[in-house]
Amino acid sequence: MTDMQHETTRQGFPVEAWDAIAALYDEHVAPGESDLALAGLRLAGVRKGDTFLDVATGPGGLGLPAARLGAKVLAVDWAPGMIERFNAHVAAEGLDAEGRVMECHRLDIADDTYDVTGSQFGVMLVPDQARALREMVRVTKPGGRVFLTAYGNPDEFEALHFFVSAVRAVVPEFEGIPEDEPPLEFQVSDPEVLRRRLTDAGLKDVTVDTSHHERIEVLSGQQLWDWCIGGNPIPGALVADFTDEQREDIIRVLDGMIRERSAHNGPAVFTAPLNIGVGTK
């Protein structure tokens, strides 16, 4: 990875990078996140009739499940491509929800507006997370709840390690994920760091649930590649300089690794630990 790529994984990506993966995210990543969303929504006590704000929603990670529960939803994301997909899902299902393009560090929303505000795998990734969390708290009603779902210990993120191993089999000099300063997606992988950030943002009675895991099922190397590249721009930045031939070779290596893991019987299953932090304004 070049110095510029390393810097980008720590400082964030432009909106164009998120628009570029919107289709992959919607097709390969979002469908597997609904159970995780329900876990966060339950921990935050979202009920029918609540007003709910989903910050950095992507194609609707929290907003769609919340609307299906009967909440009145606003979902915001700074990537127009993500919001287009969210609104398409809303229209198709006839949900009481709206998507708007909005930057999470500067929410164009009045103080004390929402019963519950949440973010799943969104604010997890922003460079000024403290500011984004303060914004989430600001727009939540007194006594309302705010929650953040993020990845836990990166050492236990199985799909990511599979991906890196396959890349190194083809490109031995590949450095992988920086260990000195991990990418933004792991900035609150320590539950105590997440607890402090939520408390510092102005929340009380903060709890961090570490009992949930993301479950990823894939049948092929191409599916795992699409899941990794579509989840956020970091993996794409790590392999940005690879040739088409190298990418094809990596996918073939992944195919073999997945067949071995699944014992040629059904999908290969990978898990990743989660931290779900919840507090009251």
For each residue, the residues with C-beta under 8 A, 3 or more apart:
1: 5 6 9 174 175 178 237 238
2: 5 6 241
3: 6 7
4: 7 8
5: 1 2 8 9 237 238 240 241
6: 1 2 3 9 10 178
7: 3 4 10 11
8: 4 5 11 12 13 237
9: 1 5 6 178 183 184 234 237 238
10: 6 7 127 178 181 183 184
11: 7 8 127
12: 8 125 126 127 184
13: 8 17 18 232 233 234 237
14: 17 18
15: 18 19 78 79 80
16: 19 20
17: 13 14 20 21 233 236 237
18: 13 14 15 21 22 77 78 79 81 82 233
19: 15 16 22 79 80 81 82
20: 16 17 81 233 236
21: 17 18 24 25 229 230 231 232 233 236
22: 18 19 25 26 58 59 79 81 82 84 85
23: 26 27 81 85 230
24: 21 27 28 29 226 229 230
25: 21 22 28 29 30 58 59 82 230 231
26: 22 23 29 30 58 59 85
27: 23 24 30 31 226 230
28: 24 25 31 223 226 227 230
29: 24 25 26 32 33 227 230 231
30: 25 26 27 33 58 59 60 61
31: 27 28 34
32: 29 35 214 215 216 217
33: 29 30 36 37 61 120 121 214
34: 31 37 38 64 65
35: 32 38 39 215
36: 33 39 40 120 149 212 214 274
37: 33 34 40 41 61 62 64 65 66 120 149
38: 34 35 41 42 65
39: 35 36 42 43 209 212 276
40: 36 37 43 44 62 118 120 147 149 276 278
41: 37 38 44 46 62 65 66 69 116 118
42: 38 39 45 46
43: 39 40 147 207 209 276 278
44: 40 41 116 118 145 146 147 278
45: 42 116 145
46: 41 42 50 52 66 69 71 115 116 118
47: 50 69 70 71
48: 69 70 71
49: 70 71 72
50: 46 47 66 71 72 115 116
51: 71 72 73 74 113 114 115 116
52: 46 62 63 66 67 71 72 73 74 114 115 116 117 118
53: 73 74 75 76 109 113 114 116 117 118 136 139 140
54: 57 60 61 62 63 66 73 74 75 76 118 119 120
55: 76 104 107 117 118 119 122 123 132 135 136
56: 76 77 78 104 119 122 123 125 126 132
57: 54 60 61 62 63 75 76 77 82 83 86 99 119 122
58: 22 25 26 30 61 77 79 82 86 121 122
59: 22 25 26 30 82 85 86 89
60: 30 54 57 63 64 75 85 86 89 90 99
61: 30 33 37 54 57 58 64 65 120 121 122
62: 37 40 41 52 54 57 65 66 75 118 119 120
63: 52 54 57 60 66 67 73 74 75 86 97 99
64: 34 37 60 61 67 68 75 86 89 90 93 95 97
65: 34 37 38 41 61 62 68 69
66: 37 41 46 50 52 54 62 63 69 71 73 97 118
67: 52 63 64 70 71 72 73 90 93 95 96 97
68: 64 65 93 95
69: 41 46 47 48 65 66
70: 47 48 49 67 96
71: 46 47 48 49 50 51 52 66 67 96 116
72: 49 50 51 52 67 96 97
73: 51 52 53 54 63 66 67 95 96 97 98
74: 51 52 53 54 63 97 98 99 100 109 114
75: 53 54 57 60 62 63 64 83 86 97 98 99 100
76: 53 54 55 56 57 83 99 100 101 102 104 107
77: 18 56 57 58 82 83 86 99 101 102 122
78: 15 18 56 101 102 103 104
79: 15 18 19 22 58 82 83 101
80: 15 19 83 84 101
81: 18 19 20 22 23 84 85
82: 18 19 22 25 57 58 59 77 79 85 86
83: 57 75 76 77 79 80 86 87 99 100 101
84: 22 80 81 87 88 99
85: 22 23 26 59 60 81 82 88 89
86: 57 58 59 60 63 64 75 77 82 83 89 90 97 99
87: 83 84 90 91 98 99
88: 84 85 91 92
89: 59 60 64 85 86 92 93 95
90: 60 64 67 86 87 93 94 95 97 98 99
91: 87 88 94
92: 88 89
93: 64 67 68 89 90
94: 90 91
95: 64 67 68 73 89 90
96: 67 70 71 72 73
97: 63 64 66 67 72 73 74 75 86 90
98: 73 74 75 87 90
99: 57 60 63 74 75 76 77 83 84 86 87 90
100: 74 75 76 83
101: 76 77 78 79 80 83
102: 76 77 78 107 108 109
103: 78 106 107
104: 55 56 76 78 107 119 122 123 126 132 135 136
105: 126 128 131 132 135
106: 103 135
107: 55 76 102 103 104 135 136 138 139
108: 102
109: 53 74 102 113 114 139
110: 113 139
111: 138 139
112: 139 140 141 142
113: 51 53 109 110 139 140 141
114: 51 52 53 74 109 117 139 140 141 144
115: 46 50 51 52 140 141 144 145
116: 41 44 45 46 50 51 52 53 71 140 144 145 146 147
117: 52 53 55 114 136 137 139 140 144 145 146 147
118: 40 41 44 46 52 53 54 55 62 66 146 147 148 149
119: 54 55 56 57 62 104 122 123 124 132 136 147 148 149
120: 33 36 37 40 54 61 62 124 148 149
121: 33 58 61 124 125 149 150 151 185 231 232
122: 55 56 57 58 61 77 104 119 125 126
123: 55 56 104 119 126 129 132 133 136 148
124: 119 120 121 129 148 149 150 151 184 185 187 188
125: 12 56 121 122 184 185 232
126: 12 56 104 105 122 123 129 132 184
127: 10 11 12 184
128: 105 131 132
129: 123 124 126 132 133 187 188 197
130: 133 134 197 200 201
131: 105 128 134 135
132: 55 56 104 105 119 123 126 128 129 135 136
133: 123 129 130 136 137 146 148 197 198 200 201
134: 130 131 137 138 201 202
135: 55 104 105 106 107 131 132 138 139
136: 53 55 104 107 117 119 123 132 133 139 140 146 148 201
137: 117 133 134 140 146 201 202 203 281
138: 107 111 134 135
139: 53 107 109 110 111 112 113 114 117 135 136
140: 53 112 113 114 115 116 117 136 137 144 145 146 281
141: 112 113 114 115 144 281
142: 112 281
143: 280 281
144: 114 115 116 117 140 141 280 281
145: 44 45 115 116 117 140 278 279 280 281
146: 44 116 117 118 133 136 137 140 198 201 203 278 279 280 281
147: 40 43 44 116 117 118 119 276 277 278 279
148: 118 119 120 123 124 133 136 188 194 198 276 277
149: 36 37 40 118 119 120 121 124 274 275 276
150: 121 124 185 187 188 189 194 274 275 277
151: 121 124 154 157 185 186 189 214 272 273 274 275
152: 156 189 191 210 272 273 274 275
153: 156 157 189 273
154: 151 157 160 177 182 186 189
155:
156: 152 153 271 272 273
157: 151 153 154 160 161 272 273
158: 161 162 216 270 271 272
159: 162 163 216 218 224 227 228 270 272
160: 154 157 163 164 177 228 235 272
161: 157 158 164 165
162: 158 159 165 166 224 254 257 258 261 270
163: 159 160 166 167 224 225 228 235 254
164: 160 161 167 168 174 176 177
165: 161 162 168 169 257
166: 162 163 169 170 221 250 253 254 257
167: 163 164 170 171 174 176 238 239 250
168: 164 165 171 172 174 176
169: 165 166 172 250 253
170: 166 167 246 249 250 253
171: 167 168 174 242 246 250
172: 168 169
173:
174: 1 164 167 168 171 238
175: 1 178
176: 164 167 168 238
177: 154 160 164 182 183 238
178: 1 6 9 10 175 181 182 183
179: 182
180:
181: 10 178
182: 154 177 178 179 186 187 189
183: 9 10 177 178 186 234
184: 9 10 12 124 125 126 127 187 234
185: 121 124 125 150 151 232 234
186: 151 154 182 183 189
187: 124 129 150 182 184 193
188: 124 129 148 150 193 194 197 275 277
189: 150 151 152 153 154 182 186 193 275
190: 193 194
191: 152 194 195 208 210 275 277
192: 195 196 208
193: 187 188 189 190 196 197
194: 148 150 188 190 191 197 198 208 275 277
195: 191 192 198 199 206 207 208 277
196: 192 193 199 200
197: 129 130 133 188 193 194 200 201 277
198: 133 146 148 194 195 201 203 206 277 278 279
199: 195 196 203 204 206 279
200: 130 133 196 197
201: 130 133 134 136 137 146 197 198 279
202: 134 137 281
203: 137 146 198 199 206 279 280 281
204: 199 279 280 281
205: 279 280
206: 195 198 199 203 277 278 279
207: 43 195 277 278 279
208: 191 192 194 195 275 276 277 278
209: 39 43 212 275 276 277 278
210: 152 191 273 274 275
211:
212: 36 39 209 274 276
213: 271 272 273 274
214: 32 33 36 151 271 272 274
215: 32 35 269 270 271
216: 32 158 159 224 227 269 270 271 272
217: 32 267 268 269 270
218: 159 223 224 227 258 267 268 270
219: 223 258 266 267 268
220: 223 224 254 255 258
221: 166 224 225 250 251 252 253 254 255 256 257 258
222: 225 226 251 254 255
223: 28 218 219 220 226 227
224: 159 162 163 216 218 220 221 227 228 254 258 268 270
225: 163 221 222 228 229 247 250 251 254
226: 24 27 28 222 223 229 230
227: 28 29 159 216 218 223 224 230 231
228: 159 160 163 224 225 231 235
229: 21 24 225 226 235 236 239
230: 21 23 24 25 27 28 29 226 227
231: 21 25 29 121 227 228 235
232: 13 21 121 125 185 235
233: 13 17 18 20 21 236 237
234: 9 13 183 184 185 237 238
235: 160 163 228 229 231 232 238 239
236: 17 20 21 229 233 239 240
237: 1 5 8 9 13 17 233 234 240
238: 1 5 9 167 174 176 177 234 235
239: 167 229 235 236 242 247 250
240: 5 236 237
241: 2 5
242: 171 239 246 247 250
243: 246 247
244: 247 248
245: 248 249
246: 170 171 242 243 249 250
247: 225 239 242 243 244 250 251
248: 244 245 251 252
249: 170 245 246 252 253
250: 166 167 169 170 171 221 225 239 242 246 247 253 254
251: 221 222 225 247 248 254 255
252: 221 248 249 255 256
253: 166 169 170 221 249 250 256 257
254: 162 163 166 220 221 222 224 225 250 251 257 258
255: 220 221 222 251 252 258 259
256: 221 252 253 259 260
257: 162 165 166 221 253 254 260 261
258: 162 218 219 220 221 224 254 255 261 262 268
259: 255 256 262 264
260: 256 257 263
261: 162 257 258 268
262: 258 259 265 266 267 268 269
263: 260
264: 259
265: 262
266: 219 262
267: 217 218 219 262
268: 217 218 219 224 258 261 262
269: 215 216 217 262
270: 158 159 162 215 216 217 218 224
271: 156 158 213 214 215 216
272: 151 152 156 157 158 159 160 213 214 216
273: 151 152 153 156 157 210 213
274: 36 149 150 151 152 210 212 213 214
275: 149 150 151 152 188 189 191 194 208 209 210
276: 39 40 43 147 148 149 208 209 212
277: 147 148 150 188 191 194 195 197 198 206 207 208 209
278: 40 43 44 145 146 147 198 206 207 208 209
279: 145 146 147 198 199 201 203 204 205 206 207
280: 143 144 145 146 203 204 205
281: 137 140 141 142 143 144 145 146 202 203 204
